[in-house]
């Protein structure tokens, strides 16, 4: 069986979700890499709401990987990394560090304003991505071929 992914798109209050291009782009990338997107949702950038979704998807749905898209910048409303930090058991800083570095080197110097983090809650890997389609794709592309390996490392082996 492949690995499962939830995509939580975080939008500023008052922005109508419409067709969420970020989610659609990430879904395609995950599918092409052998993963299966099992849950998606677009929510307001409210830290408590984000925390509730992350906890539910990790603990109840047992999602292997949760990708958040949005709310990871420097604005007052950007609370996704804070919500993630509040719910994870252990941080995995190299994931977000290497994404920022690679995107900084290859695409845009604006990558340095990302506060995105990655960490583990139980047996679920949570990774923050930017909310715009192109930056989200660029960041995910950096680590996409290793997601299956990450899941194998986190999940206990069945013998």
C-alpha positions in Angstrom: 0.0 0.0 0.0 1.2 3.5 -0.7 1.2 6.4 1.7 -1.8 8.7 2.5 -1.8 12.4 2.4 -4.1 15.1 3.8 -3.9 18.6 2.3 -5.0 21.5 4.5 -5.3 24.8 2.6 -5.2 27.7 5.0 -6.7 31.0 3.7 -7.0 34.5 5.2 -10.5 35.2 6.6 -12.7 36.7 3.9 -11.0 35.1 1.0 -13.4 32.8 -0.8 -11.9 29.4 -1.4 -13.4 28.8 -4.9 -11.4 26.2 -6.7 -8.3 25.7 -4.7 -5.5 25.6 -7.2 -2.8 24.8 -4.6 -4.7 21.7 -3.5 -5.3 20.5 -7.1 -1.6 21.0 -7.9 -0.4 19.2 -4.8 -2.9 16.3 -5.4 -1.5 15.7 -8.8 2.1 15.8 -7.6 1.4 13.3 -4.7 -0.5 11.0 -7.1 2.4 11.0 -9.6 4.8 10.1 -6.7 2.8 7.1 -5.6 0.9 8.7 -2.7 -2.9 8.9 -2.2 -4.6 12.1 -1.1 -7.4 10.9 1.3 -8.6 14.2 2.7 -8.5 17.9 1.8 -10.1 21.0 3.3 -9.9 24.8 2.9 -10.1 26.6 6.2 -9.7 30.1 7.6 -6.3 31.1 9.0 -7.3 30.6 12.7 -4.7 28.9 14.8 -7.2 26.9 16.9 -8.9 25.6 13.8 -5.6 24.6 12.2 -4.6 22.8 15.4 -7.9 20.9 15.5 -7.6 19.7 11.9 -4.0 18.6 12.4 -4.8 16.7 15.5 -7.9 15.1 14.0 -6.2 14.1 10.7 -3.2 12.7 12.6 -4.9 10.9 15.5 -8.3 9.9 14.1 -7.7 9.5 10.4 -4.1 8.2 10.8 -3.0 10.2 7.7 0.7 9.4 6.9 1.5 12.9 5.8 -0.3 16.2 6.3 0.7 19.1 4.0 -0.5 22.5 5.0 -0.6 25.2 2.3 -0.6 28.8 3.4 -0.2 30.9 6.6 3.5 30.3 6.9 4.8 33.9 6.2 5.4 36.9 8.3 1.9 38.4 8.4 0.0 38.7 11.7 -2.6 36.2 10.3 0.2 33.6 9.4 -0.3 31.1 12.2 0.2 27.8 10.5 3.8 27.1 11.9 2.6 28.1 15.3 -0.3 25.7 15.1 2.0 23.0 13.8 4.5 23.6 16.6 1.7 23.3 19.2 0.6 19.9 18.0 3.8 18.0 17.0 5.8 15.7 19.3 9.1 16.2 17.5 10.3 18.8 15.0 12.2 17.7 11.8 13.9 21.0 10.9 16.0 19.7 8.0 12.9 19.2 5.9 11.8 22.9 6.0 15.4 24.1 6.0 16.3 22.2 2.8 13.1 23.4 1.1 13.8 27.0 1.9 17.5 26.7 0.8 16.7 25.0 -2.5 13.9 27.3 -3.4 16.1 30.3 -2.4 18.9 29.1 -4.7 16.8 28.0 -7.7 13.8 30.4 -7.7 13.4 33.3 -5.3 15.2 35.1 -2.5 11.7 35.5 -0.9 12.0 31.9 0.4 13.8 33.4 3.5 10.6 34.9 4.8 9.0 31.4 5.2 8.5 30.3 8.8 7.4 26.9 7.7 8.2 23.9 9.9 8.0 20.2 9.7 7.4 17.7 12.5 5.9 14.4 13.6 2.8 13.9 15.6 2.4 10.3 16.6 3.0 8.5 13.3 2.1 11.4 11.0 4.6 13.8 9.3 3.3 17.4 9.1 4.9 19.8 6.6 4.1 23.4 6.1 4.1 24.7 2.5 3.5 28.2 1.0 -0.1 29.1 0.1 0.5 30.1 -3.6 0.5 27.4 -6.2 4.0 27.9 -7.7 5.9 28.2 -4.4 3.9 25.3 -2.9 4.9 23.1 -5.9 8.5 24.3 -5.8 8.8 23.4 -2.1 7.1 20.1 -2.4 9.2 19.1 -5.4 12.4 19.4 -3.2 11.3 16.6 -0.9 8.6 14.7 -2.9 10.8 11.7 -3.8 11.6 11.2 -0.1 8.1 11.3 1.4 7.6 7.5 1.1 10.9 6.9 2.9 9.9 9.4 5.6 6.7 7.5 6.1 8.5 4.2 6.3 10.8 5.6 9.0 8.0 6.9 11.1 5.5 4.0 10.9 6.3 0.9 12.8 7.2 -2.1 10.7 4.6 -5.0 10.5 6.2 -8.4 10.5 
